[in-house]
Amino acid sequence: MYLTTALLYTSCKHEEHEKHEEAKFVVTSPVKSDTLIYHEYVCQIHSIQHIDIRALEKGYLQTIYVDEGQFVKKGQLMFQIMPLIYQAEMQKAQAEASFAEIEFGNTKSLADSNIVSKNELALSKANLDKAKAELALAKAHLGFTEIRAPFDGIMNRFHVRLGSLVDEGELLTELSDNSKMWVYFNVPEAEYLDYITRVKSDSLLKVKLQMANNQLFKQDGVVETIEADFNNETGNIAFRATFPNPDKILRHGETGNILMPVFLKDVLLIPQKATFEILDKKYVYVVDANNVVKSRHITVGTEMPHLYVVTEGLKEGDKILVEGLRKVKNNQKIHFEFEDQQKVLSDLNDLHAE
């Protein structure tokens, strides 16, 4: 009997010890601080120059000197349309120009001797000018059979193949200058007003680019321009940031997210882990002067990594529960350990780093 009682007593003490060990409550206080956050916007990435390369003359595509995806230099020959017809036209125009020049020389000699009138000389001169103009036009048509790169850039895929009969104006490929990239993103009206009032007109705001693989692009960009009008359907206005692209990582047509920095002054910060949700509303447990926990609704203004910016519901100096939220009930008296918020966040960062 004595042994049974002792065992029961020991068991009860062990359960009480386990409950005491489990009931670990940690409390901290909100902190007022200046902080930097980033607003995130979906963006479209465009080459600073992205153009169609089209045939300037009709004919058979005789030679392709480049390849898809190749980097080409300004003035480099890319395509050759069969020039035979245009060469013949130029030779004909050249012969006619030579004939007109000889005829003008003869007429001028006669005019100088007063054998022919000045009107005949003027007519001969006009014929010569017309022949030279037709020669220049024939040379231009022949030159149009050679299609050269208008700037340094990267070739896109070909829309025609060698030997194809192409019409004047037919699309051959596209060319992109990726030395710099224009990144477009849409900003809501309220955030536009915040931006336009805090950024000086003569300064350029630096922004970051998060690529599709969630990695940050190494180069920072600057917001250089804002479109004139808001989209009445979405309530947004388009911003354009320019990013240098020295390693040619970015390509025309990519997507990503722009991270725009916003400086917040003297805001109230709490750990995210100190909150819980009921019907999509956020609450915290506040510990009063009698060590009794009471749930309190809060309004969150901005979300940051591990932190919330609280706009309503708390003040500096309040004590809030950060450990053991699931182990307490409203109006329960607790024993707790107070930890500075910096230590709470440091432990949280160490945990995530592991």
C-alpha positions in Angstrom: 0.0 0.0 0.0 2.8 2.4 0.9 4.6 1.5 -2.3 1.5 2.2 -4.4 1.0 5.6 -2.7 4.6 6.5 -3.3 4.4 5.6 -6.9 1.3 7.6 -7.4 2.9 10.6 -5.6 6.0 10.3 -7.7 3.9 10.1 -10.9 1.8 13.2 -10.0 5.0 15.1 -9.2 6.5 14.0 -12.6 3.4 15.2 -14.5 3.4 18.5 -12.6 7.1 18.9 -13.5 6.3 18.1 -17.2 3.5 20.7 -17.2 5.8 23.2 -15.5 8.4 22.5 -18.2 5.9 22.8 -21.0 4.4 26.0 -19.8 7.2 28.3 -21.0 6.0 31.9 -21.5 8.2 34.5 -23.1 7.1 38.2 -23.2 8.5 41.1 -25.1 7.5 44.7 -25.9 6.9 46.5 -29.2 9.8 48.7 -30.4 9.5 52.1 -32.1 12.1 52.4 -34.8 12.9 53.9 -38.2 13.0 51.1 -40.8 13.3 50.5 -44.5 10.7 48.3 -46.3 10.3 47.4 -50.0 7.1 47.6 -51.9 6.9 44.8 -54.5 5.5 45.2 -58.0 5.2 42.7 -60.9 7.2 44.0 -63.9 7.9 43.4 -67.5 11.5 43.6 -68.8 12.2 45.1 -72.2 15.4 45.8 -74.2 16.3 49.4 -74.5 16.0 48.8 -78.3 14.0 45.9 -79.7 13.2 46.2 -83.4 11.9 44.2 -86.4 14.4 43.5 -89.2 12.5 43.5 -92.4 13.3 43.0 -96.1 13.8 46.2 -98.0 13.4 44.7 -101.4 11.6 41.7 -102.9 13.7 38.7 -104.0 15.1 35.3 -103.0 17.1 35.2 -99.7 20.5 34.2 -101.1 22.7 34.2 -98.0 22.3 34.3 -94.2 25.5 35.5 -92.5 24.4 35.2 -88.9 22.8 32.8 -86.5 19.9 32.9 -84.1 20.9 34.2 -80.7 24.2 35.6 -82.1 25.6 38.9 -81.0 26.2 41.2 -84.0 27.9 44.6 -84.3 26.5 47.7 -85.8 26.9 47.6 -89.6 27.5 43.9 -89.7 26.0 42.1 -92.8 23.2 39.8 -91.7 21.2 38.9 -94.9 21.7 39.1 -98.6 18.8 39.1 -101.0 19.7 38.0 -104.6 21.0 41.2 -106.2 21.1 40.1 -109.9 18.1 42.2 -111.1 19.2 45.2 -109.1 22.8 44.9 -110.4 21.5 44.9 -114.0 19.3 47.9 -113.3 22.3 49.8 -111.8 24.4 48.9 -114.8 21.7 50.2 -117.2 21.3 53.4 -115.2 25.1 53.8 -115.1 25.3 53.5 -118.9 22.5 56.0 -119.4 24.2 58.4 -117.1 27.5 58.1 -119.0 25.6 58.7 -122.3 23.9 61.7 -120.9 27.2 63.1 -119.6 28.8 62.7 -123.1 25.8 64.3 -124.7 25.9 67.2 -122.3 29.6 67.7 -123.0 29.0 67.9 -126.7 26.0 70.2 -126.3 28.0 72.5 -124.1 30.8 72.8 -126.7 28.3 73.7 -129.3 26.6 76.2 -127.1 30.0 77.8 -126.3 30.4 78.3 -130.1 26.9 79.7 -130.3 25.9 76.8 -132.6 23.0 75.7 -130.4 20.8 77.7 -128.1 21.0 78.0 -124.3 17.7 76.2 -124.1 19.1 73.1 -125.7 22.1 73.2 -123.3 19.6 73.4 -120.3 17.6 70.5 -121.7 20.8 68.4 -122.0 21.8 69.3 -118.5 18.3 68.2 -117.2 18.7 64.9 -119.0 22.1 64.4 -117.3 20.6 65.2 -113.9 17.8 62.8 -114.4 20.2 60.0 -115.5 22.3 60.6 -112.3 19.2 60.5 -110.1 18.1 57.2 -111.7 21.6 55.9 -111.1 21.5 56.9 -107.4 18.1 55.2 -107.1 19.4 52.0 -108.7 22.4 52.0 -106.3 20.0 52.4 -103.4 17.9 49.5 -104.5 21.0 47.4 -104.9 22.2 48.5 -101.5 18.8 47.4 -100.0 19.6 43.8 -100.9 22.2 43.8 -98.2 20.6 44.0 -94.7 23.0 45.2 -92.0 22.6 45.6 -88.2 21.5 49.1 -87.3 23.1 48.8 -83.8 24.9 46.2 -81.6 22.5 43.6 -80.4 21.4 40.0 -80.2 19.6 38.2 -83.0 16.2 36.6 -82.4 14.9 33.5 -84.3 14.6 33.6 -88.0 11.1 33.9 -89.6 12.4 32.9 -93.1 14.8 30.3 -94.4 17.6 30.3 -96.9 16.1 30.4 -100.5 12.8 31.8 -99.4 11.1 34.3 -101.7 10.6 37.4 -99.5 8.4 40.4 -100.2 9.3 43.9 -99.5 8.7 44.6 -95.8 8.6 40.9 -94.8 9.8 40.2 -91.3 13.1 38.4 -91.2 14.0 38.5 -87.5 14.2 40.8 -84.5 17.3 42.5 -83.0 17.6 43.5 -79.3 20.1 45.9 -77.7 20.4 44.4 -74.2 23.2 46.7 -72.9 20.5 48.4 -70.8 17.0 47.2 -69.9 13.8 49.1 -69.4 11.6 47.6 -66.7 8.0 48.6 -66.6 5.8 48.2 -63.5 2.4 49.5 -62.4 1.9 51.5 -59.2 -1.4 52.2 -57.5 -2.5 55.8 -57.1 -2.0 56.0 -53.3 1.5 54.7 -53.6 2.2 57.0 -56.5 1.2 60.0 -54.4 3.5 58.8 -51.5 6.3 58.4 -54.0 5.9 61.7 -55.8 5.7 63.7 -52.5 8.8 62.1 -50.9 11.2 62.0 -53.9 12.7 65.2 -55.1 12.2 66.1 -58.8 16.0 66.2 -59.4 16.8 62.8 -57.8 16.4 59.3 -59.1 15.1 56.6 -56.8 17.2 53.3 -56.8 15.2 50.1 -57.0 16.0 46.4 -57.0 14.9 43.7 -59.4 13.9 40.2 -58.2 14.2 37.8 -61.1 11.9 34.9 -61.9 14.2 32.5 -60.0 13.7 34.7 -56.9 17.3 35.9 -57.0 18.1 39.5 -56.8 19.7 41.0 -60.0 23.2 42.3 -59.1 22.7 45.7 -60.6 20.5 48.4 -59.1 18.1 50.3 -61.4 16.8 53.8 -61.2 13.3 55.1 -61.8 13.7 57.4 -64.8 10.2 58.1 -66.0 6.5 57.9 -65.1 3.8 57.7 -67.8 1.4 60.7 -68.1 -1.9 59.1 -67.5 -3.5 56.7 -65.0 -5.3 53.6 -66.3 -8.9 54.3 -65.3 -9.8 50.6 -65.2 -7.0 49.5 -62.8 -6.2 52.8 -61.0 -2.5 52.3 -61.7 0.1 54.3 -63.4 3.2 52.9 -65.2 6.7 53.5 -64.0 9.9 52.7 -66.0 13.2 51.8 -64.3 16.5 51.5 -66.2 18.9 48.7 -65.3 22.5 48.3 -66.7 22.9 44.8 -68.0 26.7 44.3 -68.4 26.7 40.5 -68.3 23.7 40.3 -70.7 21.7 38.2 -68.1 18.4 39.9 -68.8 16.6 39.4 -72.1 13.7 41.1 -73.7 10.3 39.7 -72.5 11.4 38.4 -69.1 9.3 39.1 -66.0 10.2 39.7 -62.4 9.4 41.9 -59.4 10.5 45.4 -58.7 11.4 46.1 -55.1 10.9 49.8 -54.3 12.4 51.1 -51.0 10.1 53.0 -48.7 11.5 54.6 -45.5 9.2 54.4 -42.5 9.9 56.8 -39.6 9.2 56.0 -36.0 6.9 53.0 -36.5 5.9 50.3 -34.0 7.3 46.9 -34.7 6.4 43.5 -33.2 7.5 39.9 -34.1 5.1 38.1 -36.5 5.2 35.1 -34.2 3.5 37.1 -31.4 0.2 37.3 -33.4 -2.6 34.9 -34.1 -5.6 35.1 -36.4 -9.4 34.9 -35.8 -11.6 35.3 -38.8 -8.9 37.0 -40.8 -8.2 39.5 -38.0 -4.9 39.6 -36.2 -4.6 39.5 -32.4 -2.0 39.5 -29.7 -2.0 38.5 -26.1 -1.2 41.5 -23.9 0.0 40.9 -20.3 -1.4 43.4 -17.8 0.0 44.6 -14.5 -1.4 41.6 -12.7 0.3 39.1 -15.2 -3.0 38.3 -16.8 -3.1 37.8 -20.5 -5.9 39.5 -22.5 -6.4 39.1 -26.3 -6.3 42.4 -28.2 -7.1 43.1 -31.8 -4.4 45.0 -33.8 -4.1 46.6 -37.2 -1.1 45.7 -39.3 0.2 48.3 -41.7 3.1 46.6 -43.4 4.6 43.1 -43.3 8.4 42.6 -43.2 10.5 39.5 -42.7 9.6 38.2 -39.2 8.0 41.6 -38.3 4.8 43.5 -38.5 4.4 47.3 -38.5 1.4 47.9 -36.1 -0.7 51.0 -36.8 -3.4 50.4 -34.2 -4.0 48.4 -31.0 -0.6 48.6 -29.3 1.7 51.2 -27.8 5.3 51.3 -26.8 5.8 49.6 -23.4 3.0 47.1 -23.7 4.0 43.5 -22.9 3.0 40.9 -25.5 3.3 37.2 -25.4 5.7 35.7 -28.0 6.2 32.1 -26.7 3.4 29.8 -25.5 0.4 31.4 -27.4 -1.3 28.1 -27.8 -0.9 27.2 -24.1 -2.8 30.1 -22.6 -6.4 31.2 -22.5 -7.9 34.7 -22.3 -7.8 36.2 -18.8 -5.3 33.5 -17.6 -2.6 34.5 -15.1 0.9 33.4 -16.1 4.5 33.5 -15.0 6.8 34.6 -17.7 10.3 35.6 -18.7 10.8 39.0 -20.4 13.1 39.1 -23.4 14.2 42.2 -25.3 12.7 42.1 -28.9 16.2 42.2 -30.4 17.0 38.9 -28.7 13.7 37.4 -29.9 14.5 38.4 -33.5 18.1 37.2 -33.2 16.9 33.8 -32.0 14.4 33.7 -34.8 16.9 34.6 -37.5 19.3 31.9 -36.1 16.5 29.3 -36.3 15.8 30.2 -39.9 19.4 30.2 -40.8 19.7 26.6 -39.6 
